[in-house]
Amino acid sequence: MKDGNTVDMIFNLALKSTEQKRKFVRFPVHAKAQILTGDHIIEGEIDNLSLKGTFVRTRQHAKIDTIVTISIFDTLTTHEISNLKARVIMTTEDGFGLQFE
């Protein structure tokens, strides 16, 4: 499946969902991620993904309200499939939540 088709599928499923209280559906996704915060790179794994954001599992931390660049990599090919600006909106001991800009 081509990258564009995957994105289209997620977009269409998210728009059709009316059962959740959230504005956009979260999809379980397991992909490697690199988050660039200034000159520091954080390695992590995407736990879930929506049209507006994602949760990154990592032992490293980022400060709330920090603007970052997140690169998401295809697990099978290791090719970068996404490179987005995002804002850190929450942190936990397991990782942090990002809202796409």
N, C-alpha and C positions, 0 to 999 in steps of 0.2 A: 504494500500500500504506500503510495507516495505521501510525503509530508503534508502537502496541501489537502489531500483527502482526509487525513486524520484531523487536521484543524477544522475542516468543514463539518465533519461528523460531530466533533465536540461542540461546535458552535450551534448546530441544528438541534442537538439533544438538549443543550442548555436552554435554548429559547422555547422549546416545547414543554419543559417541565413547569408545572404549576402546583405541584404537591408539596414542595418544601417552602419553609418560611423565608429562606434565603432568596435573594434576588436572582442568583445564578447557582446552578447545580455544581457540586464538587464531584469530580471523578477521581477514583483511586488511580494513581499513576506512580510507577516506580521507575525513575530515570535518574541518572547522575546529574548533578548541577554544580556549577561554579558561580560563586557570588563575588563580584568585585566591589569592595568598599574602599574607595580611594586607592591606596597602593597595596591593600591587603586582599588576598584571595581566600575565600572560605569554601571548602569542599563539603558537599552534602548530597542528600537524596531527596527527590521530590516525593512527597507522601500523597498529596492530592492536588488537583488543579481545577480552576474554574476560569471563566472568561475574565474575571477581575483580579485573580490572585492565585497564590499557591502557599503550601506549607512545606518548608525545607527541614528535614531531619538532619541535625548536625550537633556535634559537641562544642562547636565554636559559637561565639555570640556576636550579635550586631545590635547596635543601639536603636531604640525606637525612633522613628522619624528620619532615619538615615536613608538617603537615596542611593540605591545600588544598581548594578547591572548584573542580571542573572542570565547565564548561558545554560541551556538544557540540552543534554546529549542523548541521542538514540542509544538504547542499551545494547542492541545487536550490532550496530555498525560503528558506534562511538562518534558518529558525525554530529556536529552541533545542529540542532533542529530549531532552536529559538535563541534569540538574544534580545532581552527586554530591559527597560528601565523599570524600577519598582521602588516602593517605599516600605520600610520595615514598620509593620503596624502592631505586632505583638511578639512577645518572646516567651518561651517556656524552657524548662530544663532539657527538653527533647529537641529544640530547634526554634524556628521563628516563622511568622506569617508575613507574607509580602503582598502588597496591593500593587498591581501593575499601573504604571503611569500612562 
